[in-house]
């Protein structure tokens, strides 16, 4: 009789141990899932920030290009003004002939420089947007991996707990 009671008490402790082991495995998987989901949320937020930063940088590139374009035209107008003054001091008529052609070529060169500045700004603006989109896509891919990994860890821990319980109960019988 004493032997049966001791065995029953041992079985009870074994069952308690099996239950605690299974509970621990489930809790571990749930905690790993929570951490993975948190990391995924952080990466999703970083992706949004990356897009916002790239849009802002794109805007700045366009603004800087507009300012540089304006400054190029303004400097060009001053240069043409200096050409006119120089020709006038020399007594050259600037309404026809070579002086007019020189000033027209200068104006044309200035406009090409201004348009090249604008185009360069557009390229830098697009590049800033693209870089932000690539970074955001990478972060979102990482977030998806983290979320999936957490889900898998949770499922695996549940399955491991169930397997442990089945294996341990089968030893008792």
Residue pairs with C-beta under 8 A, 6 or more apart in sequence:
11 172
14 168
14 172
15 172
18 164
18 165
18 168
18 169
19 165
21 161
21 164
21 168
22 161
22 162
22 164
22 165
23 161
25 157
25 158
25 160
25 161
25 164
26 157
26 158
26 161
28 157
29 153
29 154
29 155
29 156
29 157
29 158
29 160
29 161
30 154
30 157
32 150
32 153
32 154
32 157
33 150
33 151
33 153
33 154
34 150
35 150
36 146
36 147
36 149
36 150
36 151
36 153
37 146
37 147
37 150
39 143
39 146
40 142
40 143
40 144
40 146
40 147
40 150
41 143
42 143
43 139
43 140
43 142
43 143
43 146
44 139
44 140
44 143
46 139
47 135
47 136
47 137
47 139
47 140
47 143
48 136
50 132
50 135
50 136
50 139
51 132
51 133
51 136
53 132
54 128
54 129
54 130
54 131
54 132
54 133
54 135
54 136
55 129
55 132
57 128
57 132
58 125
58 126
58 128
58 129
58 132
59 125
60 128
61 121
61 124
61 125
61 127
61 128
62 121
62 122
62 125
64 121
65 117
65 118
65 120
65 121
65 122
65 124
65 125
66 118
66 121
68 117
68 121
69 114
69 115
69 117
69 118
69 121
72 110
72 113
72 114
72 117
73 110
73 111
73 114
75 110
76 106
76 107
76 109
76 110
76 111
76 113
76 114
77 110
79 106
79 110
80 103
80 106
80 107
80 110
83 99
83 102
83 103
83 106
84 94
84 103
87 94
87 99
88 94
92 99
93 99
94 100
94 103
